[in-house]
């Protein structure tokens, strides 16, 4: 029997759970309804602001400014080679080091090619003893 994969729906569970907690807080009057109105009232006000008020225009201005800022940042950062947080560098230090070890120990003449990095002393010893 094939199991149903519900993992893609997990974000929706969080959203609906938060709305359910919001309704419970309103119904139990934990907070004054003026400070925490029901979700339906809040969503209705947001919809009216988007359609009939300034909220829709302000939202579009925010999207436009965010897009423009992203384009400007990319136009500046990409030519300079600036990387974002978590991006790996494109400098091939590991492969260059492995190639230098191959050349220094003349491993090519023995039929040894280093194909994996990082190269530890124990891994290098394995390659040397396997070739003998």
N, CA, C and O atoms as CSV, one atom per row, in Angstrom:
chain,resi,resn,atom,element,x,y,z
A,1,UNK,N,N,0.849,-1.180,0.000
A,1,UNK,CA,C,0.000,0.000,0.000
A,1,UNK,C,C,0.889,1.236,0.000
A,1,UNK,O,O,1.802,1.354,0.817
A,2,UNK,N,N,0.617,2.153,-0.920
A,2,UNK,CA,C,1.424,3.364,-1.048
A,2,UNK,C,C,0.959,4.405,-0.032
A,2,UNK,O,O,-0.232,4.675,0.118
A,3,UNK,N,N,1.971,4.995,0.679
A,3,UNK,CA,C,1.642,6.023,1.667
A,3,UNK,C,C,1.451,7.361,0.979
A,3,UNK,O,O,2.133,7.679,0.005
A,4,UNK,N,N,0.530,8.127,1.489
A,4,UNK,CA,C,0.250,9.446,0.960
A,4,UNK,C,C,1.290,10.423,1.498
A,4,UNK,O,O,1.490,10.503,2.710
A,5,UNK,N,N,1.958,11.169,0.612
A,5,UNK,CA,C,2.977,12.127,1.008
A,5,UNK,C,C,2.312,13.462,1.338
A,5,UNK,O,O,1.846,14.167,0.443
A,6,UNK,N,N,2.272,13.802,2.617
A,6,UNK,CA,C,1.636,15.040,3.058
A,6,UNK,C,C,2.648,16.148,3.334
A,6,UNK,O,O,2.265,17.245,3.740
A,7,UNK,N,N,3.915,15.880,3.122
A,7,UNK,CA,C,4.955,16.859,3.435
A,7,UNK,C,C,4.779,18.197,2.719
A,7,UNK,O,O,5.037,19.232,3.333
A,8,UNK,N,N,4.355,18.233,1.457
A,8,UNK,CA,C,4.176,19.536,0.808
A,8,UNK,C,C,3.120,20.418,1.482
A,8,UNK,O,O,3.124,21.635,1.298
A,9,UNK,N,N,2.221,19.816,2.258
A,9,UNK,CA,C,1.151,20.569,2.894
A,9,UNK,C,C,1.516,21.085,4.285
A,9,UNK,O,O,0.707,21.767,4.915
A,10,UNK,N,N,2.713,20.775,4.773
A,10,UNK,CA,C,3.102,21.209,6.118
A,10,UNK,C,C,3.079,22.730,6.305
A,10,UNK,O,O,2.657,23.184,7.368
A,11,UNK,N,N,3.503,23.532,5.341
A,11,UNK,CA,C,3.389,24.979,5.544
A,11,UNK,C,C,1.948,25.439,5.745
A,11,UNK,O,O,1.694,26.358,6.523
A,12,UNK,N,N,1.005,24.807,5.050
A,12,UNK,CA,C,-0.401,25.168,5.225
A,12,UNK,C,C,-0.900,24.827,6.621
A,12,UNK,O,O,-1.726,25.547,7.181
A,13,UNK,N,N,-0.402,23.735,7.180
A,13,UNK,CA,C,-0.793,23.349,8.536
A,13,UNK,C,C,-0.390,24.447,9.517
A,13,UNK,O,O,-1.153,24.785,10.422
A,14,UNK,N,N,0.806,25.002,9.339
A,14,UNK,CA,C,1.257,26.082,10.211
A,14,UNK,C,C,0.390,27.316,10.099
A,14,UNK,O,O,0.049,27.934,11.107
A,15,UNK,N,N,0.026,27.686,8.860
A,15,UNK,CA,C,-0.809,28.874,8.654
A,15,UNK,C,C,-2.187,28.670,9.267
A,15,UNK,O,O,-2.678,29.530,9.998
A,16,UNK,N,N,-2.818,27.524,8.967
A,16,UNK,CA,C,-4.150,27.267,9.518
A,16,UNK,C,C,-4.114,27.113,11.034
A,16,UNK,O,O,-5.056,27.503,11.724
A,17,UNK,N,N,-3.031,26.545,11.549
A,17,UNK,CA,C,-2.883,26.443,13.003
A,17,UNK,C,C,-2.796,27.804,13.667
A,17,UNK,O,O,-3.393,28.025,14.720
A,18,UNK,N,N,-2.057,28.714,13.055
A,18,UNK,CA,C,-1.944,30.068,13.596
A,18,UNK,C,C,-3.284,30.793,13.561
A,18,UNK,O,O,-3.640,31.489,14.512
A,19,UNK,N,N,-4.031,30.632,12.465
A,19,UNK,CA,C,-5.356,31.257,12.385
A,19,UNK,C,C,-6.302,30.651,13.423
A,19,UNK,O,O,-7.111,31.363,14.018
A,20,UNK,N,N,-6.201,29.340,13.640
A,20,UNK,CA,C,-7.037,28.694,14.663
A,20,UNK,C,C,-6.700,29.229,16.053
A,20,UNK,O,O,-7.602,29.489,16.850
A,21,UNK,N,N,-5.409,29.397,16.352
A,21,UNK,CA,C,-5.019,29.976,17.641
A,21,UNK,C,C,-5.519,31.414,17.777
A,21,UNK,O,O,-5.916,31.839,18.862
A,22,UNK,N,N,-5.499,32.156,16.677
A,22,UNK,CA,C,-5.991,33.529,16.660
A,22,UNK,C,C,-7.483,33.543,17.016
A,22,UNK,O,O,-7.923,34.344,17.841
A,23,UNK,N,N,-8.269,32.636,16.376
A,23,UNK,CA,C,-9.698,32.543,16.686
A,23,UNK,C,C,-9.916,32.174,18.164
A,23,UNK,O,O,-10.782,32.746,18.825
A,24,UNK,N,N,-9.135,31.224,18.672
A,24,UNK,CA,C,-9.276,30.838,20.078
A,24,UNK,C,C,-8.982,32.001,21.009
A,24,UNK,O,O,-9.679,32.187,22.007
A,25,UNK,N,N,-7.952,32.790,20.694
A,25,UNK,CA,C,-7.613,33.949,21.524
A,25,UNK,C,C,-8.732,34.981,21.491
A,25,UNK,O,O,-9.025,35.607,22.510
A,26,UNK,N,N,-9.365,35.165,20.327
A,26,UNK,CA,C,-10.465,36.128,20.218
A,26,UNK,C,C,-11.693,35.621,20.962
A,26,UNK,O,O,-12.330,36.370,21.703
A,27,UNK,N,N,-12.026,34.336,20.762
A,27,UNK,CA,C,-13.223,33.778,21.390
A,27,UNK,C,C,-13.102,33.705,22.914
A,27,UNK,O,O,-14.083,33.901,23.630
A,28,UNK,N,N,-11.911,33.427,23.395
A,28,UNK,CA,C,-11.725,33.350,24.844
A,28,UNK,C,C,-11.470,34.726,25.461
A,28,UNK,O,O,-11.321,34.846,26.677
A,29,UNK,N,N,-11.422,35.761,24.620
A,29,UNK,CA,C,-11.223,37.142,25.042
A,29,UNK,C,C,-9.976,37.317,25.899
A,29,UNK,O,O,-9.994,38.027,26.904
A,30,UNK,N,N,-8.908,36.670,25.496
A,30,UNK,CA,C,-7.620,36.809,26.175
A,30,UNK,C,C,-7.133,38.246,26.040
A,30,UNK,O,O,-6.544,38.811,26.962
A,31,UNK,N,N,-7.393,38.823,24.868
A,31,UNK,CA,C,-6.995,40.199,24.580
A,31,UNK,C,C,-8.244,40.966,24.169
A,31,UNK,O,O,-9.174,40.390,23.604
A,32,UNK,N,N,-8.266,42.256,24.451
A,32,UNK,CA,C,-9.386,43.112,24.076
A,32,UNK,C,C,-9.607,43.036,22.562
A,32,UNK,O,O,-8.650,43.169,21.799
A,33,UNK,N,N,-10.861,42.823,22.112
A,33,UNK,CA,C,-11.134,42.698,20.672
A,33,UNK,C,C,-10.724,43.925,19.856
A,33,UNK,O,O,-10.523,43.810,18.647
A,34,UNK,N,N,-10.598,45.072,20.473
A,34,UNK,CA,C,-10.137,46.253,19.740
A,34,UNK,C,C,-8.654,46.087,19.393
A,34,UNK,O,O,-8.216,46.502,18.320
A,35,UNK,N,N,-7.888,45.484,20.295
A,35,UNK,CA,C,-6.473,45.255,20.039
A,35,UNK,C,C,-6.231,44.035,19.160
A,35,UNK,O,O,-5.284,44.014,18.374
A,36,UNK,N,N,-7.084,43.016,19.289
A,36,UNK,CA,C,-6.941,41.797,18.497
A,36,UNK,C,C,-8.303,41.414,17.920
A,36,UNK,O,O,-9.013,40.591,18.498
A,37,UNK,N,N,-8.674,42.015,16.768
A,37,UNK,CA,C,-9.963,41.671,16.165
A,37,UNK,C,C,-9.926,40.274,15.560
A,37,UNK,O,O,-8.845,39.718,15.364
A,38,UNK,N,N,-11.085,39.698,15.263
A,38,UNK,CA,C,-11.112,38.363,14.655
A,38,UNK,C,C,-10.423,38.364,13.287
A,38,UNK,O,O,-10.353,39.398,12.623
A,39,UNK,N,N,-9.919,37.207,12.875
A,39,UNK,CA,C,-9.258,37.124,11.567
A,39,UNK,C,C,-10.156,37.562,10.410
A,39,UNK,O,O,-9.677,38.194,9.469
A,40,UNK,N,N,-11.454,37.235,10.464
A,40,UNK,CA,C,-12.346,37.613,9.358
A,40,UNK,C,C,-12.442,39.127,9.235
A,40,UNK,O,O,-12.428,39.656,8.123
A,41,UNK,N,N,-12.538,39.822,10.346
A,41,UNK,CA,C,-12.590,41.290,10.318
A,41,UNK,C,C,-11.292,41.865,9.770
A,41,UNK,O,O,-11.305,42.813,8.984
A,42,UNK,N,N,-10.173,41.288,10.189
A,42,UNK,CA,C,-8.868,41.762,9.723
A,42,UNK,C,C,-8.701,41.524,8.229
A,42,UNK,O,O,-8.251,42.416,7.509
A,43,UNK,N,N,-9.057,40.327,7.748
A,43,UNK,CA,C,-8.927,40.019,6.327
A,43,UNK,C,C,-9.866,40.884,5.481
A,43,UNK,O,O,-9.506,41.308,4.383
A,44,UNK,N,N,-11.085,41.146,6.007
A,44,UNK,CA,C,-12.025,41.996,5.286
A,44,UNK,C,C,-11.469,43.417,5.159
A,44,UNK,O,O,-11.564,44.023,4.091
A,45,UNK,N,N,-10.896,43.949,6.232
A,45,UNK,CA,C,-10.307,45.291,6.195
A,45,UNK,C,C,-9.120,45.331,5.233
A,45,UNK,O,O,-8.942,46.305,4.503
A,46,UNK,N,N,-8.302,44.266,5.233
A,46,UNK,CA,C,-7.165,44.215,4.320
A,46,UNK,C,C,-7.648,44.184,2.869
A,46,UNK,O,O,-7.083,44.874,2.020
A,47,UNK,N,N,-8.674,43.404,2.575
A,47,UNK,CA,C,-9.197,43.312,1.216
A,47,UNK,C,C,-9.759,44.663,0.760
A,47,UNK,O,O,-9.515,45.097,-0.365
A,48,UNK,N,N,-10.514,45.322,1.645
A,48,UNK,CA,C,-11.061,46.636,1.293
A,48,UNK,C,C,-9.939,47.649,1.057
A,48,UNK,O,O,-10.041,48.491,0.164
A,49,UNK,N,N,-8.885,47.572,1.843
A,49,UNK,CA,C,-7.749,48.471,1.656
A,49,UNK,C,C,-7.018,48.202,0.358
A,49,UNK,O,O,-6.527,49.130,-0.285
A,50,UNK,N,N,-6.941,46.938,-0.035
A,50,UNK,CA,C,-6.266,46.589,-1.293
A,50,UNK,C,C,-7.098,47.037,-2.495
A,50,UNK,O,O,-6.551,47.556,-3.468
A,51,UNK,N,N,-8.412,46.840,-2.431
A,51,UNK,CA,C,-9.267,47.111,-3.582
A,51,UNK,C,C,-9.683,48.578,-3.653
A,51,UNK,O,O,-9.595,49.193,-4.715
A,52,UNK,N,N,-10.136,49.146,-2.532
A,52,UNK,CA,C,-10.717,50.490,-2.548
A,52,UNK,C,C,-9.810,51.563,-1.955
A,52,UNK,O,O,-10.060,52.754,-2.142
A,53,UNK,N,N,-8.775,51.161,-1.250
A,53,UNK,CA,C,-7.945,52.153,-0.579
A,53,UNK,C,C,-6.560,52.265,-1.184
A,53,UNK,O,O,-6.329,51.885,-2.332
A,54,UNK,N,N,-5.647,52.795,-0.387
A,54,UNK,CA,C,-4.278,53.008,-0.851
A,54,UNK,C,C,-3.384,51.784,-0.665
A,54,UNK,O,O,-2.264,51.766,-1.175
A,55,UNK,N,N,-3.850,50.767,0.049
A,55,UNK,CA,C,-3.011,49.615,0.370
A,55,UNK,C,C,-2.525,48.881,-0.881
A,55,UNK,O,O,-1.374,48.448,-0.933
A,56,UNK,N,N,-3.384,48.738,-1.881
A,56,UNK,CA,C,-2.991,48.050,-3.116
A,56,UNK,C,C,-1.888,48.793,-3.839
A,56,UNK,O,O,-0.908,48.186,-4.273
A,57,UNK,N,N,-2.037,50.104,-3.973
A,57,UNK,CA,C,-0.998,50.912,-4.616
A,57,UNK,C,C,0.299,50.899,-3.836
A,57,UNK,O,O,1.383,50.807,-4.412
A,58,UNK,N,N,0.181,50.992,-2.507
A,58,UNK,CA,C,1.387,50.951,-1.674
A,58,UNK,C,C,2.094,49.603,-1.790
A,58,UNK,O,O,3.323,49.537,-1.798
A,59,UNK,N,N,1.312,48.533,-1.881
A,59,UNK,CA,C,1.893,47.201,-2.042
A,59,UNK,C,C,2.651,47.101,-3.357
A,59,UNK,O,O,3.763,46.576,-3.396
A,60,UNK,N,N,2.054,47.604,-4.437
A,60,UNK,CA,C,2.724,47.568,-5.739
A,60,UNK,C,C,3.995,48.420,-5.736
A,60,UNK,O,O,4.994,48.038,-6.344
A,61,UNK,N,N,3.965,49.579,-5.053
A,61,UNK,CA,C,5.174,50.397,-4.942
A,61,UNK,C,C,6.272,49.644,-4.206
A,61,UNK,O,O,7.441,49.723,-4.584
A,62,UNK,N,N,5.902,48.910,-3.152
A,62,UNK,CA,C,6.874,48.135,-2.391
A,62,UNK,C,C,7.492,47.041,-3.252
A,62,UNK,O,O,8.704,46.829,-3.206
A,63,UNK,N,N,6.676,46.348,-4.032
A,63,UNK,CA,C,7.191,45.302,-4.929
A,63,UNK,C,C,8.115,45.917,-5.966
A,63,UNK,O,O,9.171,45.361,-6.265
A,64,UNK,N,N,7.721,47.072,-6.523
A,64,UNK,CA,C,8.548,47.744,-7.529
A,64,UNK,C,C,9.895,48.169,-6.933
A,64,UNK,O,O,10.938,47.964,-7.555
A,65,UNK,N,N,9.880,48.753,-5.744
A,65,UNK,CA,C,11.124,49.203,-5.108
A,65,UNK,C,C,12.020,48.023,-4.742
A,65,UNK,O,O,13.240,48.103,-4.881
A,66,UNK,N,N,11.420,46.933,-4.275
A,66,UNK,CA,C,12.205,45.749,-3.929
A,66,UNK,C,C,12.859,45.155,-5.170
A,66,UNK,O,O,14.026,44.765,-5.133
A,67,UNK,N,N,12.113,45.084,-6.266
A,67,UNK,CA,C,12.668,44.570,-7.519
A,67,UNK,C,C,13.806,45.459,-8.013
A,67,UNK,O,O,14.854,44.963,-8.426
A,68,UNK,N,N,13.596,46.771,-7.969
A,68,UNK,CA,C,14.627,47.707,-8.413
A,68,UNK,C,C,15.878,47.593,-7.545
A,68,UNK,O,O,16.995,47.623,-8.062
A,69,UNK,N,N,15.698,47.463,-6.232
A,69,UNK,CA,C,16.850,47.321,-5.332
A,69,UNK,C,C,17.621,46.042,-5.617
A,69,UNK,O,O,18.851,46.035,-5.565
A,70,UNK,N,N,16.912,44.959,-5.918
A,70,UNK,CA,C,17.572,43.695,-6.240
A,70,UNK,C,C,18.367,43.811,-7.534
A,70,UNK,O,O,19.487,43.308,-7.624
A,71,UNK,N,N,17.792,44.472,-8.536
A,71,UNK,CA,C,18.484,44.645,-9.817
A,71,UNK,C,C,19.730,45.516,-9.634
A,71,UNK,O,O,20.789,45.200,-10.176
A,72,UNK,N,N,19.613,46.598,-8.881
A,72,UNK,CA,C,20.768,47.473,-8.647
A,72,UNK,C,C,21.858,46.733,-7.878
A,72,UNK,O,O,23.038,46.832,-8.216
A,73,UNK,N,N,21.465,45.995,-6.849
A,73,UNK,CA,C,22.449,45.238,-6.066
A,73,UNK,C,C,23.160,44.209,-6.934
A,73,UNK,O,O,24.373,44.034,-6.819
A,74,UNK,N,N,22.419,43.526,-7.800
A,74,UNK,CA,C,23.040,42.537,-8.690
A,74,UNK,C,C,23.959,43.212,-9.697
A,74,UNK,O,O,25.030,42.692,-10.009
A,75,UNK,N,N,23.545,44.372,-10.209
A,75,UNK,CA,C,24.368,45.082,-11.190
A,75,UNK,C,C,25.694,45.539,-10.590
A,75,UNK,O,O,26.701,45.632,-11.293
A,76,UNK,N,N,25.690,45.820,-9.307
A,76,UNK,CA,C,26.922,46.240,-8.635
A,76,UNK,C,C,27.730,45.032,-8.168
A,76,UNK,O,O,28.945,44.987,-8.357
A,77,UNK,N,N,27.066,44.064,-7.564
A,77,UNK,CA,C,27.763,42.962,-6.903
A,77,UNK,C,C,28.333,41.935,-7.873
A,77,UNK,O,O,29.431,41.426,-7.649
A,78,UNK,N,N,27.619,41.621,-8.936
A,78,UNK,CA,C,28.073,40.562,-9.840
A,78,UNK,C,C,29.390,40.918,-10.526
A,78,UNK,O,O,30.302,40.091,-10.530
A,79,UNK,N,N,29.533,42.118,-11.109
A,79,UNK,CA,C,30.826,42.436,-11.725
A,79,UNK,C,C,31.981,42.498,-10.729
A,79,UNK,O,O,33.125,42.218,-11.085
A,80,UNK,N,N,31.685,42.863,-9.484
A,80,UNK,CA,C,32.737,42.933,-8.471
A,80,UNK,C,C,33.059,41.565,-7.873
A,80,UNK,O,O,34.054,41.423,-7.162
A,81,UNK,N,N,32.235,40.562,-8.151
A,81,UNK,CA,C,32.472,39.224,-7.619
A,81,UNK,C,C,32.050,39.073,-6.169
A,81,UNK,O,O,32.499,38.153,-5.485
A,82,UNK,N,N,31.189,39.968,-5.690
A,82,UNK,CA,C,30.729,39.904,-4.301
A,82,UNK,C,C,29.773,38.727,-4.158
A,82,UNK,O,O,28.881,38.533,-4.984
A,83,UNK,N,N,29.967,37.955,-3.115
A,83,UNK,CA,C,29.142,36.769,-2.892
A,83,UNK,C,C,28.201,37.001,-1.722
A,83,UNK,O,O,28.501,37.773,-0.811
A,84,UNK,N,N,27.086,36.341,-1.757
A,84,UNK,CA,C,26.139,36.411,-0.661
A,84,UNK,C,C,26.532,35.463,0.454
A,84,UNK,O,O,27.429,34.634,0.304
A,85,UNK,N,N,25.839,35.604,1.577
A,85,UNK,CA,C,26.111,34.733,2.712
A,85,UNK,C,C,25.833,33.283,2.331
A,85,UNK,O,O,24.763,32.981,1.803
A,86,UNK,N,N,26.766,32.395,2.589
A,86,UNK,CA,C,26.594,30.982,2.314
A,86,UNK,C,C,26.983,30.553,0.920
A,86,UNK,O,O,26.950,29.360,0.617
A,87,UNK,N,N,27.350,31.489,0.058
A,87,UNK,CA,C,27.769,31.099,-1.289
A,87,UNK,C,C,29.227,30.684,-1.278
A,87,UNK,O,O,30.080,31.371,-0.717
A,88,UNK,N,N,29.493,29.585,-1.887
A,88,UNK,CA,C,30.868,29.098,-1.955
A,88,UNK,C,C,31.652,29.895,-2.985
A,88,UNK,O,O,31.105,30.382,-3.974
A,89,UNK,N,N,32.915,30.012,-2.730
A,89,UNK,CA,C,33.772,30.714,-3.674
A,89,UNK,C,C,34.042,29.871,-4.901
A,89,UNK,O,O,33.907,28.648,-4.874
A,90,UNK,N,N,34.422,30.531,-5.968
A,90,UNK,CA,C,34.712,29.829,-7.216
A,90,UNK,C,C,36.207,29.586,-7.376
A,90,UNK,O,O,36.661,29.202,-8.454
A,91,UNK,N,N,36.971,29.807,-6.317
A,91,UNK,CA,C,38.409,29.601,-6.382
A,91,UNK,C,C,38.681,28.118,-6.116
A,91,UNK,O,O,38.333,27.618,-5.046
A,92,UNK,N,N,39.287,27.415,-7.055
A,92,UNK,CA,C,39.446,25.963,-6.936
A,92,UNK,C,C,40.683,25.565,-6.120
A,92,UNK,O,O,41.573,24.893,-6.640
A,93,UNK,N,N,40.743,25.973,-4.857
A,93,UNK,CA,C,41.921,25.690,-4.040
A,93,UNK,C,C,42.104,24.187,-3.830
A,93,UNK,O,O,43.214,23.670,-3.959
A,94,UNK,N,N,41.020,23.489,-3.509
A,94,UNK,CA,C,41.123,22.049,-3.266
A,94,UNK,C,C,41.655,21.275,-4.460
A,94,UNK,O,O,42.618,20.522,-4.315
A,95,UNK,N,N,41.050,21.439,-5.654
A,95,UNK,CA,C,41.567,20.734,-6.824
A,95,UNK,C,C,43.002,21.138,-7.188
A,95,UNK,O,O,43.793,20.302,-7.624
A,96,UNK,N,N,43.333,22.420,-7.007
A,96,UNK,CA,C,44.702,22.851,-7.303
A,96,UNK,C,C,45.704,22.189,-6.359
A,96,UNK,O,O,46.796,21.797,-6.772
A,97,UNK,N,N,45.317,22.071,-5.081
A,97,UNK,CA,C,46.189,21.412,-4.116
A,97,UNK,C,C,46.383,19.939,-4.481
A,97,UNK,O,O,47.498,19.422,-4.428
A,98,UNK,N,N,45.286,19.269,-4.854
A,98,UNK,CA,C,45.372,17.857,-5.246
A,98,UNK,C,C,46.270,17.687,-6.469
A,98,UNK,O,O,47.061,16.746,-6.539
A,99,UNK,N,N,46.143,18.599,-7.429
A,99,UNK,CA,C,46.997,18.533,-8.624
A,99,UNK,C,C,48.463,18.755,-8.267
A,99,UNK,O,O,49.347,18.108,-8.828
A,100,UNK,N,N,48.722,19.674,-7.326
A,100,UNK,CA,C,50.100,19.924,-6.894
A,100,UNK,C,C,50.693,18.697,-6.214
A,100,UNK,O,O,51.868,18.389,-6.414
A,101,UNK,N,N,49.894,17.989,-5.409
A,101,UNK,CA,C,50.370,16.769,-4.750
A,101,UNK,C,C,50.664,15.701,-5.802
A,101,UNK,O,O,51.680,15.011,-5.718
A,102,UNK,N,N,49.769,15.560,-6.802
A,102,UNK,CA,C,50.005,14.597,-7.886
A,102,UNK,C,C,51.321,14.890,-8.598
A,102,UNK,O,O,52.106,13.979,-8.861
A,103,UNK,N,N,51.557,16.153,-8.905
A,103,UNK,CA,C,52.783,16.536,-9.616
A,103,UNK,C,C,54.020,16.339,-8.745
A,103,UNK,O,O,55.041,15.840,-9.218
A,104,UNK,N,N,53.933,16.732,-7.468
A,104,UNK,CA,C,55.096,16.653,-6.584
A,104,UNK,C,C,55.521,15.202,-6.342
A,104,UNK,O,O,56.715,14.912,-6.263
A,105,UNK,N,N,54.555,14.297,-6.226
A,105,UNK,CA,C,54.867,12.888,-5.954
A,105,UNK,C,C,54.917,12.059,-7.232
A,105,UNK,O,O,55.089,10.842,-7.173
A,106,UNK,N,N,54.769,12.700,-8.376
A,106,UNK,CA,C,54.793,12.030,-9.677
A,106,UNK,C,C,53.826,10.838,-9.693
A,106,UNK,O,O,54.176,9.733,-10.105
A,107,UNK,N,N,52.590,11.105,-9.226
A,107,UNK,CA,C,51.594,10.038,-9.137
A,107,UNK,C,C,51.082,9.605,-10.509
A,107,UNK,O,O,50.655,8.464,-10.685
A,108,UNK,N,N,51.126,10.517,-11.481
A,108,UNK,CA,C,50.671,10.175,-12.820
A,108,UNK,C,C,51.475,9.033,-13.417
A,108,UNK,O,O,50.924,8.193,-14.128
A,109,UNK,N,N,52.786,8.991,-13.135
A,109,UNK,CA,C,53.642,7.921,-13.650
A,109,UNK,C,C,53.283,6.583,-13.022
A,109,UNK,O,O,53.513,5.533,-13.623
A,110,UNK,N,N,52.733,6.612,-11.840
A,110,UNK,CA,C,52.330,5.370,-11.150
A,110,UNK,C,C,50.887,4.984,-11.474
A,110,UNK,O,O,50.403,3.947,-11.022
A,111,UNK,N,N,50.211,5.808,-12.246
A,111,UNK,CA,C,48.824,5.507,-12.602
A,111,UNK,C,C,47.828,5.921,-11.534
A,111,UNK,O,O,46.707,5.414,-11.490
A,112,UNK,N,N,48.238,6.842,-10.673
A,112,UNK,CA,C,47.355,7.296,-9.599
A,112,UNK,C,C,46.819,8.678,-9.960
A,112,UNK,O,O,47.576,9.578,-10.322
A,113,UNK,N,N,45.510,8.826,-9.854
A,113,UNK,CA,C,44.891,10.118,-10.099
A,113,UNK,C,C,44.011,10.448,-8.891
A,113,UNK,O,O,43.168,9.642,-8.496
A,114,UNK,N,N,44.206,11.619,-8.314
A,114,UNK,CA,C,43.399,12.039,-7.161
A,114,UNK,C,C,42.095,12.617,-7.698
A,114,UNK,O,O,42.086,13.638,-8.385
A,115,UNK,N,N,41.005,11.948,-7.374
A,115,UNK,CA,C,39.701,12.354,-7.882
A,115,UNK,C,C,38.781,12.894,-6.802
A,115,UNK,O,O,37.692,13.378,-7.107
A,116,UNK,N,N,39.204,12.818,-5.532
A,116,UNK,CA,C,38.344,13.264,-4.435
A,116,UNK,C,C,39.100,14.239,-3.556
A,116,UNK,O,O,40.285,14.060,-3.278
A,117,UNK,N,N,38.404,15.261,-3.129
A,117,UNK,CA,C,38.937,16.173,-2.127
A,117,UNK,C,C,37.889,16.289,-1.037
A,117,UNK,O,O,36.712,16.067,-1.323
A,118,UNK,N,N,38.237,16.618,0.170
A,118,UNK,CA,C,39.564,16.978,0.652
A,118,UNK,C,C,40.495,15.770,0.698
A,118,UNK,O,O,40.076,14.623,0.852
A,119,UNK,N,N,41.761,16.085,0.558
A,119,UNK,CA,C,42.784,15.048,0.521
A,119,UNK,C,C,43.461,14.983,1.886
A,119,UNK,O,O,44.194,15.894,2.270
A,120,UNK,N,N,43.214,13.916,2.599
A,120,UNK,CA,C,43.833,13.748,3.917
A,120,UNK,C,C,45.073,12.859,3.779
A,120,UNK,O,O,45.214,12.143,2.788
A,121,UNK,N,N,45.959,12.901,4.759
A,121,UNK,CA,C,47.132,12.024,4.698
A,121,UNK,C,C,46.753,10.545,4.598
A,121,UNK,O,O,47.408,9.786,3.882
A,122,UNK,N,N,45.705,10.132,5.307
A,122,UNK,CA,C,45.309,8.722,5.247
A,122,UNK,C,C,44.770,8.366,3.862
A,122,UNK,O,O,45.011,7.262,3.373
A,123,UNK,N,N,44.042,9.289,3.224
A,123,UNK,CA,C,43.536,9.021,1.872
A,123,UNK,C,C,44.699,8.932,0.874
A,123,UNK,O,O,44.697,8.072,-0.006
A,124,UNK,N,N,45.680,9.810,1.012
A,124,UNK,CA,C,46.844,9.772,0.146
A,124,UNK,C,C,47.612,8.463,0.334
A,124,UNK,O,O,48.081,7.871,-0.638
A,125,UNK,N,N,47.741,8.015,1.580
A,125,UNK,CA,C,48.429,6.749,1.873
A,125,UNK,C,C,47.680,5.575,1.229
A,125,UNK,O,O,48.301,4.658,0.693
A,126,UNK,N,N,46.337,5.608,1.286
A,126,UNK,CA,C,45.540,4.572,0.632
A,126,UNK,C,C,45.818,4.516,-0.868
A,126,UNK,O,O,45.995,3.438,-1.437
A,127,UNK,N,N,45.853,5.671,-1.492
A,127,UNK,CA,C,46.124,5.709,-2.940
A,127,UNK,C,C,47.497,5.169,-3.265
A,127,UNK,O,O,47.665,4.431,-4.236
A,128,UNK,N,N,48.501,5.537,-2.444
A,128,UNK,CA,C,49.873,5.076,-2.703
A,128,UNK,C,C,50.011,3.593,-2.507
A,128,UNK,O,O,50.667,2.931,-3.312
A,129,UNK,N,N,49.405,3.031,-1.446
A,129,UNK,CA,C,49.531,1.595,-1.197
A,129,UNK,C,C,48.700,0.771,-2.181
A,129,UNK,O,O,49.071,-0.362,-2.488
A,130,UNK,N,N,47.610,1.300,-2.670
A,130,UNK,CA,C,46.791,0.578,-3.639
A,130,UNK,C,C,47.520,0.448,-4.977
A,130,UNK,O,O,47.357,-0.552,-5.677
A,131,UNK,N,N,48.308,1.434,-5.328
A,131,UNK,CA,C,49.007,1.426,-6.619
A,131,UNK,C,C,50.186,0.475,-6.640
A,131,UNK,O,O,50.632,0.079,-7.717
A,132,UNK,N,N,50.700,0.101,-5.488
A,132,UNK,CA,C,51.898,-0.757,-5.455
A,132,UNK,C,C,51.602,-2.165,-5.851
A,132,UNK,O,O,52.503,-3.003,-5.872
